[in-house]
Amino acid sequence: MDIRLKASGGYAVRIVERPGLWMQPSELDKLVADLRQVASKTLPAGELSYGVFAGDRDRLGQSVITLVTRRADQTPVAFNALALMDVDLGHRSEQVLHLGLVMVDPSLRSQGLSWVLYGLTCVLMLFRNGMRPLWISNVTQVPAVVGLVGTGFARVFPTPEGGVQNRRSLLHLLLGRGIMRQHRNVFGVGDEAGFDEDRFVITNAYTGGSDHLKKTLAEAPKHRDQAVNDFCRDQLDYDRGDDILQLGQMDTPTALSYVGREVPRGSFAALTLAVGAAVLQRLAMPLWQWADTQREFGILRPREKNE
């Protein structure tokens, strides 16, 4: 998937799926440089050394990147980096979309880009998945993000609300165990970090490359609902550096709710085009690749000519 659209305010959006599998080296280097440029304006000090910032082609081959640039001069101003994780459950494998990093140039916050950065890519991936529910994961110590994920997706655990709709199922537990066993490097958690399976809390989480993201409780952006802030304060040891691992699903009702709640009316046309492009690529690309006998596409090989 490689989709481009215009956002209000003079911004351009590009969403690329698994760029490490198909981008030319020079284009991939430019993409990573743009991500690092945004990060340099967001982080107070240091440089992240994990995930998409490492520039590793294999890692980028499992990523979905949303990059926002200023149309006038092509300056990168924000990005969202998601990771696709195949979690081995023993009897089968389940794909989980990790919400990863969202970074915005501090001078350009509150510019109406939240609908692009916090849900658009998940909606497109849902359409790419044939509208079948997608599992999502989130690792954070920020109350604002904990609350956003808790209300923005279905069947999320853990959340402050609790109740039947927000309880831990067996699949939640199996996915949590699998993610912590197989994919710690995706969110920069070291091998020494612990995992509390009852609370879904990662203890001593900031030792695997994400060290510069560690925040105190005072520094972490708060949620408008004080119950969420109290939940994070009670569950996490901010001095040690704990994180909450949240698991939930993006499904059709969630996507429709997101569109009606978050997408500005002036952006409906852009969203419709983006969804149409994602569906068209899903349907048309296999046929085009099958018909092209001159180029190699993954396991598809060019037809051999008789000599």
Solvent accessible surface area in square Angstrom, and as a share of the most:
residue,aa,sasa,rsa
1,M,24,0.11
2,D,49,0.26
3,I,6,0.03
4,R,163,0.60
5,L,18,0.09
6,K,142,0.60
7,A,7,0.06
8,S,71,0.46
9,G,67,0.64
10,G,27,0.26
11,Y,11,0.04
12,A,28,0.22
13,V,2,0.01
14,R,47,0.17
15,I,0,0.00
16,V,2,0.01
17,E,19,0.08
18,R,53,0.19
19,P,0,0.00
20,G,3,0.03
21,L,119,0.59
22,W,104,0.37
23,M,5,0.02
24,Q,123,0.55
25,P,88,0.55
26,S,87,0.56
27,E,64,0.29
28,L,8,0.04
29,D,97,0.50
30,K,116,0.49
31,L,11,0.06
32,V,6,0.04
33,A,52,0.40
34,D,13,0.07
35,L,0,0.00
36,R,93,0.34
37,Q,72,0.32
38,V,0,0.00
39,A,7,0.05
40,S,82,0.53
41,K,86,0.36
42,T,34,0.20
43,L,24,0.12
44,P,129,0.81
45,A,69,0.54
46,G,53,0.51
47,E,110,0.49
48,L,6,0.03
49,S,82,0.53
50,Y,23,0.09
51,G,10,0.09
52,V,10,0.06
53,F,4,0.02
54,A,52,0.40
55,G,31,0.30
56,D,63,0.33
57,R,91,0.33
58,D,115,0.59
59,R,65,0.24
60,L,0,0.00
61,G,1,0.01
62,Q,74,0.33
63,S,4,0.03
64,V,0,0.00
65,I,0,0.00
66,T,0,0.00
67,L,16,0.08
68,V,0,0.00
69,T,18,0.10
70,R,75,0.27
71,R,94,0.34
72,A,97,0.75
73,D,82,0.43
74,Q,116,0.51
75,T,30,0.17
76,P,6,0.04
77,V,0,0.00
78,A,0,0.00
79,F,0,0.00
80,N,6,0.03
81,A,8,0.06
82,L,3,0.01
83,A,15,0.12
84,L,9,0.05
85,M,2,0.01
86,D,79,0.41
87,V,0,0.00
88,D,76,0.39
89,L,23,0.11
90,G,69,0.67
91,H,137,0.61
92,R,105,0.38
93,S,73,0.47
94,E,35,0.15
95,Q,66,0.29
96,V,0,0.00
97,L,2,0.01
98,H,6,0.03
99,L,24,0.12
100,G,36,0.34
101,L,28,0.14
102,V,46,0.26
103,M,6,0.03
104,V,21,0.12
105,D,12,0.06
106,P,62,0.39
107,S,90,0.58
108,L,27,0.14
109,R,129,0.47
110,S,119,0.77
111,Q,83,0.37
112,G,43,0.42
113,L,8,0.04
114,S,62,0.40
115,W,4,0.01
116,V,0,0.00
117,L,2,0.01
118,Y,99,0.38
119,G,3,0.03
120,L,0,0.00
121,T,2,0.01
122,C,5,0.03
123,V,2,0.01
124,L,0,0.00
125,M,12,0.05
126,L,0,0.00
127,F,61,0.25
128,R,36,0.13
129,N,37,0.19
130,G,46,0.45
131,M,67,0.30
132,R,139,0.51
133,P,70,0.44
134,L,12,0.06
135,W,18,0.06
136,I,0,0.00
137,S,0,0.00
138,N,6,0.03
139,V,25,0.15
140,T,14,0.08
141,Q,2,0.01
142,V,19,0.11
143,P,0,0.00
144,A,29,0.23
145,V,45,0.26
146,V,0,0.00
147,G,3,0.02
148,L,73,0.37
149,V,4,0.02
150,G,12,0.11
151,T,88,0.51
152,G,15,0.14
153,F,27,0.11
154,A,21,0.16
155,R,104,0.38
156,V,1,0.00
157,F,27,0.11
158,P,8,0.05
159,T,10,0.06
160,P,38,0.24
161,E,102,0.46
162,G,30,0.29
163,G,57,0.55
164,V,104,0.60
165,Q,136,0.60
166,N,30,0.15
167,R,159,0.58
168,R,86,0.31
169,S,50,0.32
170,L,128,0.64
171,L,48,0.24
172,H,7,0.03
173,L,19,0.09
174,L,54,0.27
175,L,0,0.00
176,G,0,0.00
177,R,98,0.36
178,G,0,0.00
179,I,0,0.00
180,M,9,0.04
181,R,161,0.59
182,Q,62,0.28
183,H,32,0.14
184,R,47,0.17
185,N,73,0.38
186,V,24,0.14
187,F,14,0.06
188,G,1,0.01
189,V,7,0.04
190,G,11,0.11
191,D,134,0.69
192,E,109,0.49
193,A,4,0.03
194,G,27,0.26
195,F,42,0.18
196,D,44,0.23
197,E,57,0.26
198,D,110,0.57
199,R,87,0.32
200,F,0,0.00
201,V,1,0.00
202,I,0,0.00
203,T,28,0.16
204,N,52,0.27
205,A,0,0.00
206,Y,26,0.10
207,T,55,0.32
208,G,31,0.30
209,G,17,0.17
210,S,5,0.03
211,D,70,0.36
212,H,82,0.36
213,L,36,0.18
214,K,85,0.36
215,K,58,0.24
216,T,68,0.39
217,L,56,0.28
218,A,94,0.73
219,E,113,0.51
220,A,1,0.01
221,P,71,0.44
222,K,93,0.40
223,H,25,0.11
224,R,225,0.82
225,D,65,0.34
226,Q,110,0.49
227,A,56,0.44
228,V,3,0.02
229,N,13,0.06
230,D,43,0.22
231,F,36,0.15
232,C,0,0.00
233,R,123,0.45
234,D,95,0.49
235,Q,48,0.21
236,L,11,0.06
237,D,58,0.30
238,Y,20,0.07
239,D,129,0.67
240,R,109,0.40
241,G,0,0.00
242,D,1,0.00
243,D,6,0.03
244,I,0,0.00
245,L,0,0.00
246,Q,0,0.00
247,L,0,0.00
248,G,0,0.00
249,Q,22,0.10
250,M,3,0.01
251,D,14,0.07
252,T,50,0.29
253,P,93,0.59
254,T,16,0.09
255,A,4,0.03
256,L,124,0.62
257,S,55,0.36
258,Y,13,0.05
259,V,35,0.20
260,G,66,0.63
261,R,127,0.46
262,E,66,0.30
263,V,9,0.05
264,P,58,0.36
265,R,204,0.74
266,G,80,0.76
267,S,7,0.05
268,F,75,0.31
269,A,70,0.55
270,A,19,0.15
271,L,12,0.06
272,T,93,0.54
273,L,134,0.67
274,A,1,0.01
275,V,26,0.15
276,G,38,0.37
277,A,33,0.25
278,A,0,0.00
279,V,51,0.29
280,L,115,0.57
281,Q,44,0.20
282,R,115,0.42
283,L,119,0.59
284,A,39,0.30
285,M,73,0.32
286,P,75,0.47
287,L,123,0.61
288,W,112,0.39
289,Q,47,0.21
290,W,194,0.68
291,A,66,0.51
292,D,32,0.17
293,T,41,0.24
294,Q,122,0.54
295,R,130,0.47
296,E,105,0.47
297,F,43,0.18
298,G,63,0.60
299,I,158,0.80
300,L,72,0.36
301,R,151,0.55
302,P,49,0.31
303,R,175,0.64
304,E,158,0.71
305,K,157,0.67
306,N,156,0.80
307,E,217,0.97
